[in-house]
Structures are given as structure tokens and as C-alpha cells.
Amino acid sequence: MKNSWIQASSGVYVPQARVGVREMHEEHISREGFFGPASMIYHEKPAKAPTRVEGSLAVRMAKVEHFDQLDEESEAGLPTLMLHNPELSISLSRRVAEMPFLLRNIDADTLIYVQSGSGTLATEFGPLEYSGGDYLYIPKGISYRQMPSSLTVALVVESMAPIGIAEHAMLGRHTPFDSGVLGIPEVQAYDWPEQDEWELKLKQGEELTSWFFDDLPFDVIGWKGDLFPFRLSEKDIRHISAERMHIAPSSWCIFESASFFCVAFRPMSGVSDVEAEELPSRHRNLDMEEVLMIRSLFAGVEAPELWHMPQAVTHGPLGEHRDMFEMFRKQIEAEGGKLERTFDAVSIDPYKRVTPTPAYLAMVAKY
């Protein structure tokens, strides 16, 4: 969908969106994940949550602490599915024991965001060490084995469409990160204890097929090419920011496919222009769902949570949230300090609606 140069307006509004709107209660309505046609509307009263919702389209929030299913104790020994559509699945993983098998996804590329924990992702290309805040990319058809050294909690995204690094053409090839910072697996012989047989699980959707081998199939002595697993540390992500305006989070996209894009929210300096909005506006993302794995909220409050915002459903800070934030902001300004943005999360934004599973709804019910 092309942006239109036909712009119109009516009533009370500001010439520059997101600036000078403290008392105007701005709401952002946009197509194509904020890249397409958009309008700002201005409400007379502060935003309030619905008094009740009847039906399936609701903003859902769940605490990660209410997820206690270990992968190794599930029937399949795999992560627990939370939300899905025909092109994409989003699961939560909680693993403390090494996978007793090798795994190969036959249908989909896999992107793992490690919220906490550490260990090794052993791939047939070589090992990748991981820790909290790492993204692990495994292409379709590549075998691996997760071997935690501590309890690992992670968000697991499986995409039928190939996952690639997001391109920000006008910013060059080194933003938001340079490919030189990626962790690339080095060939290594695995000296794991001998076993009578080795199981390789082939995952096709929710169907599993097991192949068994006398010898460990990981016997690669070298590799070359442009299809391989890798690791990206969130510490190496360098987002663009602006002192005079809050930039749309879609500009912080780091991975994308034809079915979703992945946005990394990282702590950074806030806007310094007192007229510019720091908090995100209330908004309706008309063409994309938003699924957020959160580590900490504003003001650095740790809150490991999993949120789901359906497309075209209004969400964002309510009136009381904005009042609390303005008090906090004025305090910082009075002390001569610099406003810091501490929201820390990853957002998976599917292009098509996702359906919550009973496992996710059970977490939501405990919120």
C-alpha cells in the first residue's frame, strides 16, 4: 500500500504529530506497522480501559512467573505453544536439562530470544554459547541441540517464511548492528559421552518423526556458505534515537520475514525536548498483531511478562499512566537529570492474526 500525499485535517490538532500534545490525548492509527497511511486523532478526555470485554478481541497480559512447564517434562520435550497462525508459531521455553535428542525443523526458520539463563546451542555447524539477551537464529533444516548451563527461559518463534536481517536502507548497512558482531559457529568435534543410539527429531508443524543413528550425526569437519545459524547479543544493537521526537518502534526492527517482524526495545536516552512526547501514544496497529516478551517496564521496573495486542485494537498508556509519567519526568527535569528510557522487551509483530492457546490463556487468567 502506497502512502498518499493527500493530507487532510479538521478540528483541533497539532501541525507536528507527537509534539505539543500534552493536553490533547493523541491516538495514532496506522496501516502496515506504522510504515503506511496514518492519521492522528485527538480526544477530549484521557484514555480509559474498557469497563468489560465480551468476545475474543482483547489486550492480554501474562506474567512469565505463571509459566512453570519445563520443556523436558512436556510430552514432546519441546517448548510450549502460546500463539499461532498458519504461517507462524510463538512458544515459551523453560529448560534446565540438556535436550536428550537433536532437533531439526523441517518447515520453518527458528528465532530464539533468550530472556534469561545461559548455555550452549550445539549445531551441526559448531557450538554457539548463549546468555540472557541473546538472539539465536537457526535456519530451516539445520539440526541443533540445546544444552543449558542454567535454567533458560526463552521466546521461540518459528516462521514458515525465511527470516532475514531487517534492512534500513537510508541508514546504511551497519545500523542497527554490523554483521561483524554476530556470533558465528566454529567447527568443533563434540566430545559427548557415547550412547547406544542418537535420536534426531524432525519437526513438521506439530508432527514429530524420529530418526535414530548408531553414531552422532554431528561429524562436520568444515563448512562455507551464507546459510548458517548465528547469535546476536542485544548489547550489540545500536538503535537510532532522536532528542526532539519519539521515533516509531518499527524503526528498531532487527529481523523480518514475510509473516512477521521482530522489534527490539532497548534502554536508551529519552527525548530532551520538553514539548515532545516520550511515552508511546495510544495506537491502533491496523495490520499487525503485537506479541511482547518484556523484561522491564518504564522507570526500570522489572516485569517479565508476555503481552498480546490484537491488530486494530487500541492499546498503549492510559490517562493515569501518562499522569504518573509526567510527574516522574518533571522530577527528573527539576533535578537537572537526563531522561532515560528503560523499557526492555522484544516484540514479535505478525502480519496475520494469531490465536492464543489454552496454555497462554491459563497464564492470562492468573494475571
C-alpha positions as CSV (number, residue, x, y, z in Angstrom):
1,M,0.0,0.0,0.0
2,K,1.5,3.3,-1.0
3,N,1.4,6.4,1.2
4,S,-0.9,9.1,-0.1
5,W,0.3,12.7,-0.4
6,I,-3.3,13.7,0.1
7,Q,-3.4,15.0,3.7
8,A,-6.5,16.5,5.3
9,S,-7.4,17.8,8.8
10,S,-10.3,19.1,10.8
11,G,-10.9,20.5,14.3
12,V,-8.2,20.8,16.9
13,Y,-4.9,19.2,16.1
14,V,-1.1,19.9,16.1
15,P,1.0,20.6,13.0
16,Q,3.7,18.1,14.2
17,A,2.5,14.8,15.5
18,R,3.9,13.7,18.9
19,V,4.9,17.3,19.8
20,G,2.9,19.7,21.9
21,V,0.1,17.3,22.7
22,R,0.3,17.0,26.5
23,E,-3.3,18.0,27.0
24,M,-4.7,16.7,23.7
25,H,-4.7,12.9,24.2
26,E,-3.3,11.9,20.9
27,E,-4.1,8.5,19.3
28,H,-2.1,7.0,16.3
29,I,-4.0,5.0,13.7
30,S,-1.8,3.4,11.0
31,R,-1.5,0.7,8.3
32,E,1.4,-1.6,7.6
33,G,3.1,-1.4,11.0
34,F,3.3,2.4,11.0
35,F,5.0,2.4,7.6
36,G,1.8,3.0,5.7
37,P,-1.0,5.6,5.6
38,A,-1.7,7.1,9.1
39,S,-3.9,9.5,10.9
40,M,-3.6,11.1,14.4
41,I,-6.8,11.7,16.2
42,Y,-7.2,13.9,19.3
43,H,-9.5,13.0,22.1
44,E,-11.2,15.4,24.5
45,K,-10.7,13.1,27.5
46,P,-7.8,11.0,28.8
47,A,-7.8,7.3,27.6
48,K,-9.5,4.8,29.8
49,A,-9.7,1.0,29.6
50,P,-13.0,-0.7,28.7
51,T,-15.2,-1.5,31.7
52,R,-15.5,-5.0,30.3
53,V,-14.9,-7.0,27.1
54,E,-17.2,-9.7,25.7
55,G,-15.6,-11.7,22.9
56,S,-12.1,-12.8,21.8
57,L,-10.5,-9.5,20.8
58,A,-8.8,-8.3,24.0
59,V,-5.5,-7.0,25.1
60,R,-3.9,-9.9,27.0
61,M,-1.2,-9.8,29.6
62,A,0.5,-12.7,31.4
63,K,3.3,-13.0,33.9
64,V,6.2,-15.3,32.9
65,E,6.3,-16.5,36.5
66,H,3.0,-18.2,36.0
67,F,4.6,-20.4,33.3
68,D,6.2,-23.4,35.1
69,Q,6.2,-26.0,32.3
70,L,9.7,-27.4,31.7
71,D,10.3,-28.4,28.1
72,E,11.9,-31.7,29.3
73,E,8.7,-32.6,31.2
74,S,6.3,-32.0,28.3
75,E,5.1,-34.9,26.2
76,A,7.2,-33.9,23.2
77,G,10.1,-32.5,25.2
78,L,9.7,-29.2,23.3
79,P,8.7,-25.5,24.1
80,T,5.0,-24.8,24.9
81,L,3.0,-23.2,22.1
82,M,1.4,-19.8,23.1
83,L,0.1,-18.1,20.0
84,H,0.0,-19.2,16.4
85,N,-1.4,-18.8,12.8
86,P,-0.8,-20.9,9.7
87,E,2.5,-19.1,9.0
88,L,3.9,-18.5,12.4
89,S,4.1,-20.0,15.9
90,I,5.3,-18.3,19.1
91,S,6.2,-20.6,22.1
92,L,7.7,-20.2,25.5
93,S,10.6,-22.4,26.5
94,R,11.7,-23.2,30.0
95,R,14.6,-25.7,30.0
96,V,17.1,-26.7,32.6
97,A,18.2,-30.1,31.2
98,E,20.1,-30.9,28.0
99,M,18.0,-32.0,25.1
100,P,18.4,-35.8,25.0
101,F,17.9,-35.6,21.3
102,L,18.9,-33.5,18.3
103,L,16.2,-31.3,16.7
104,R,15.6,-30.2,13.1
105,N,12.7,-28.0,12.0
106,I,11.6,-29.3,8.6
107,D,9.1,-26.5,7.9
108,A,10.4,-23.3,9.5
109,D,13.2,-20.9,10.3
110,T,13.6,-20.6,14.1
111,L,14.4,-17.4,16.1
112,I,15.0,-17.8,19.8
113,Y,15.2,-14.8,22.2
114,V,16.8,-15.8,25.5
115,Q,15.2,-13.8,28.2
116,S,17.3,-15.4,31.0
117,G,19.8,-18.2,31.5
118,S,22.9,-19.4,29.8
119,G,24.2,-22.4,28.0
120,T,25.2,-23.8,24.6
121,L,23.2,-24.2,21.4
122,A,25.1,-27.1,19.7
123,T,24.6,-27.0,16.0
124,E,26.0,-29.2,13.2
125,F,28.0,-26.1,12.1
126,G,29.5,-25.8,15.6
127,P,28.5,-24.5,19.1
128,L,27.0,-21.1,19.9
129,E,27.3,-20.0,23.6
130,Y,24.4,-18.0,24.8
131,S,23.3,-15.9,27.7
132,G,20.3,-13.6,28.6
133,G,19.5,-11.1,25.9
134,D,20.9,-13.2,23.0
135,Y,19.0,-13.9,19.8
136,L,19.7,-17.3,18.2
137,Y,18.9,-17.9,14.6
138,I,18.6,-21.4,13.2
139,P,17.7,-21.8,9.5
140,K,15.1,-24.3,8.4
141,G,16.6,-27.8,8.0
142,I,19.6,-27.2,10.3
143,S,20.0,-29.6,13.3
144,Y,20.8,-28.5,16.8
145,R,20.7,-29.4,20.5
146,Q,20.1,-27.0,23.4
147,M,22.4,-27.6,26.4
148,P,21.6,-25.2,29.2
149,S,24.1,-24.5,32.0
150,S,21.4,-22.7,34.0
151,L,17.6,-22.5,33.8
152,T,16.9,-20.9,30.4
153,V,13.7,-19.0,29.7
154,A,13.2,-18.1,26.1
155,L,10.7,-17.0,23.4
156,V,10.8,-19.3,20.4
157,V,9.5,-18.1,17.0
158,E,9.0,-20.5,14.1
159,S,8.4,-18.8,10.7
160,M,7.4,-20.7,7.5
161,A,8.8,-17.8,5.6
162,P,12.5,-17.3,5.7
163,I,13.8,-14.9,8.4
164,G,16.3,-12.3,7.4
165,I,18.1,-9.3,9.0
166,A,15.9,-6.2,8.6
167,E,17.2,-3.6,6.2
168,H,17.1,0.1,6.9
169,A,18.2,1.3,3.5
170,M,18.5,5.0,4.4
171,L,20.7,4.3,7.4
172,G,23.3,2.1,5.6
173,R,24.4,-1.5,6.3
174,H,25.7,-1.0,9.8
175,T,22.6,0.0,11.6
176,P,21.1,-1.2,13.9
177,F,24.0,-3.6,14.1
178,D,27.0,-4.6,11.9
179,S,27.2,-8.2,10.8
180,G,30.7,-8.3,12.2
181,V,29.3,-8.5,15.7
182,L,27.4,-11.7,15.0
183,G,28.5,-14.9,16.8
184,I,29.3,-17.4,14.1
185,P,29.7,-21.2,14.9
186,E,33.2,-22.6,14.5
187,V,33.6,-26.3,13.6
188,Q,34.2,-28.3,16.6
189,A,34.2,-32.1,17.4
190,Y,31.7,-32.7,20.2
191,D,33.1,-35.0,22.9
192,W,29.8,-36.1,24.3
193,P,29.6,-39.4,26.1
194,E,28.9,-42.4,23.9
195,Q,25.3,-43.6,23.5
196,D,23.8,-46.8,22.2
197,E,21.9,-44.6,19.6
198,W,21.3,-40.9,18.8
199,E,17.8,-39.6,18.1
200,L,17.2,-36.8,15.6
201,K,13.7,-35.4,15.9
202,L,12.3,-34.0,12.6
203,K,9.6,-31.3,13.4
204,Q,6.9,-30.8,10.8
205,G,4.4,-28.4,12.3
206,E,3.2,-30.2,15.4
207,E,4.1,-33.6,14.0
208,L,7.4,-35.3,15.0
209,T,9.3,-38.0,13.3
210,S,12.4,-39.6,14.9
211,W,15.4,-40.9,13.1
212,F,17.9,-43.0,15.0
213,F,21.6,-43.3,14.3
214,D,24.4,-45.5,15.8
215,D,26.9,-42.7,15.6
216,L,26.4,-39.0,16.4
217,P,25.3,-37.2,13.1
218,F,27.3,-34.1,14.1
219,D,30.5,-35.1,12.3
220,V,31.0,-31.9,10.2
221,I,34.7,-31.1,9.6
222,G,34.1,-27.8,7.7
223,W,31.5,-25.5,6.1
224,K,31.2,-22.5,3.9
225,G,28.2,-20.5,2.5
226,D,25.6,-18.0,3.5
227,L,23.1,-20.3,5.2
228,F,24.1,-20.9,8.8
229,P,23.0,-20.4,12.4
230,F,24.2,-17.4,14.4
231,R,23.9,-15.4,17.6
232,L,23.2,-11.7,18.1
233,S,23.7,-10.1,21.5
234,E,21.2,-7.3,22.3
235,K,24.2,-5.4,23.7
236,D,25.4,-5.0,20.1
237,I,22.2,-3.4,18.9
238,R,22.7,0.3,18.3
239,H,19.3,1.9,17.8
240,I,18.7,5.2,16.2
241,S,17.1,7.8,18.5
242,A,16.2,11.5,18.5
243,E,16.4,14.2,21.1
244,R,13.4,16.1,19.7
245,M,10.9,13.3,18.9
246,H,9.9,9.8,19.9
247,I,10.8,7.5,17.0
248,A,8.3,4.8,16.0
249,P,9.4,1.4,17.3
250,S,9.1,-0.1,13.9
251,S,12.4,1.7,13.1
252,W,14.0,-0.6,15.6
253,C,13.2,-3.7,13.7
254,I,16.1,-6.2,13.7
255,F,14.7,-9.3,12.0
256,E,11.8,-9.8,9.5
257,S,10.1,-12.3,7.3
258,A,7.0,-12.3,5.1
259,S,5.0,-13.3,8.1
260,F,6.3,-11.0,10.9
261,F,8.9,-8.6,12.0
262,C,10.9,-8.5,15.3
263,V,11.4,-5.2,17.1
264,A,14.0,-4.9,19.9
265,F,13.1,-2.3,22.6
266,R,16.4,-1.4,24.4
267,P,17.2,1.1,27.1
268,M,18.3,4.4,25.6
269,S,18.2,8.1,26.2
270,G,14.8,9.7,26.2
271,V,13.8,12.8,24.3
272,S,15.2,16.0,25.7
273,D,12.7,18.4,24.1
274,V,10.1,19.1,26.8
275,E,7.4,19.6,24.2
276,A,8.0,16.2,22.6
277,E,6.2,13.1,23.9
278,E,8.3,10.4,25.5
279,L,5.8,7.7,26.1
280,P,4.4,5.9,23.1
281,S,1.0,7.2,22.0
282,R,-2.2,5.2,22.3
283,H,-2.4,3.5,18.9
284,R,-4.2,1.1,16.6
285,N,-1.8,-1.1,14.6
286,L,-4.3,-1.9,11.9
287,D,-2.4,-4.6,10.0
288,M,-0.2,-6.3,12.6
289,E,-0.5,-8.1,15.9
290,E,2.0,-7.3,18.7
291,V,3.3,-10.0,21.0
292,L,5.8,-8.6,23.5
293,M,8.2,-10.5,25.7
294,I,9.0,-7.9,28.4
295,R,11.9,-7.8,30.8
296,S,11.4,-4.4,32.4
297,L,8.9,-1.5,32.1
298,F,9.3,2.2,32.3
299,A,11.3,3.6,35.3
300,G,13.2,0.3,35.3
301,V,10.5,-1.8,37.0
302,E,11.4,-5.5,36.3
303,A,8.3,-7.2,35.0
304,P,8.9,-10.5,33.0
305,E,5.7,-10.7,31.1
306,L,4.2,-11.8,27.8
307,W,1.6,-9.5,26.2
308,H,-0.6,-9.9,23.2
309,M,-2.2,-6.9,21.4
310,P,-4.5,-7.9,18.5
311,Q,-4.4,-5.8,15.4
312,A,-6.7,-2.8,15.2
313,V,-7.4,-2.9,18.9
314,T,-6.4,0.3,20.7
315,H,-3.7,0.0,23.3
316,G,-1.0,2.0,25.0
317,P,-0.7,4.2,28.0
318,L,-3.9,5.2,29.8
319,G,-4.6,8.6,31.2
320,E,-3.4,7.6,34.7
321,H,-0.1,6.2,33.3
322,R,0.6,9.4,31.5
323,D,-0.1,11.4,34.7
324,M,2.4,9.2,36.6
325,F,5.0,9.6,33.9
326,E,4.7,13.4,33.7
327,M,5.3,13.6,37.5
328,F,8.4,11.4,37.1
329,R,9.6,13.5,34.1
330,K,9.1,16.8,36.0
331,Q,11.1,15.4,38.9
332,I,14.0,14.4,36.6
333,E,13.9,17.9,35.0
334,A,13.9,19.6,38.4
335,E,16.9,17.6,39.4
336,G,18.7,18.5,36.2
337,G,18.9,14.9,35.3
338,K,18.6,13.3,31.8
339,L,15.6,11.2,31.0
340,E,16.4,7.6,30.3
341,R,14.2,5.1,28.5
342,T,14.3,1.8,30.4
343,F,11.6,-0.2,28.6
344,D,13.3,-3.5,27.7
345,A,11.5,-6.0,25.6
346,V,11.3,-7.8,22.3
347,S,8.1,-7.6,20.1
348,I,7.1,-10.2,17.5
349,D,4.6,-8.5,15.2
350,P,2.8,-11.0,12.9
351,Y,1.0,-9.7,9.8
352,K,-1.9,-12.1,10.3
353,R,-4.0,-12.7,13.4
354,V,-2.6,-15.2,15.9
355,T,-4.8,-17.5,18.0
356,P,-3.9,-17.9,21.7
357,T,-3.6,-21.4,23.0
358,P,-5.1,-22.8,26.3
359,A,-1.6,-22.7,27.8
360,Y,-1.4,-18.9,27.2
361,L,-4.9,-18.2,28.3
362,A,-4.3,-20.1,31.5
363,M,-1.4,-17.7,32.2
364,V,-3.6,-14.7,31.4
365,A,-6.2,-15.9,33.8
366,K,-3.7,-15.7,36.6
367,Y,-2.6,-12.1,35.9
